[in-house]
Amino acid sequence: MKSLARRRRLVGLGVALAVLLAGSGTALATIPGGGVISGCYANAAGLLRVIDASAAQCKDNETALTWDRTPARPGTKGPSGDQGRQGDQGPQGAPGPMGNMGASGPTGPAGAQGLQGPVRNPRVFDVDGPTVNGGTFADVVATAVCPAGSSPTGWGFSQDGIDISEVVPTDDRTGWNVYGKAGWLGGHITVNAVCMTP
């Protein structure tokens, strides 16, 4: 029975202490600093009173109590959690600006000499005709003629801005005529005759 009564008193003490702390801000302000509050608990009546321990003491029928107003210290740091899963790959970003051109590399070693090409018939040679220019949409005729004592055996041409329409031998069969038409910006053409001596 005494133990039950004591537990009831302790419960009452806790309730009284909470009420006292909640409604006695002015009274607590007069208690000396240091973060420790002193009080006296009447063993028989179950009453609690706060005292200034530097100027007063509990009576013989009271139990001295103290409690700390300083907040409890933070607990120790817990262990690190498990590493989370890797996130999904994000969308591809926009292309970055073009970088500056790098420095030129050193010149490489000379390559091996190639095989000798076939020897051309010394009786065969090329003759280039004059370059013919044409204005906008102009009809162009360029000719290359082999010299006397030789005959044409082939032909070729180089052109820029000319649409070639026909390649035919000259009337005397000594060379070639190349017919074409210039474009909007005009153009030019040069004919090459491949000639051969007997």
Secondary structure, 3 states (H helix, E strand, C coil): CHHHHHHHHHHHHHHHHHHHHHHCHHHHHCCCCCCEEEEEEECCCCCEEEECCCCCCCCCCEEEEEEECCCCCCCCCCCCCCCCCCCCCCCCCCCCCCCCCCCCCCCCCCCCCCCCCCCCCCCEEEEECCCEEECCCCEEEEEEECCCCCEEEEEEEEEECEEEEEEEECCCCCEEEEEEEECCCCEEEEEEEEEECC
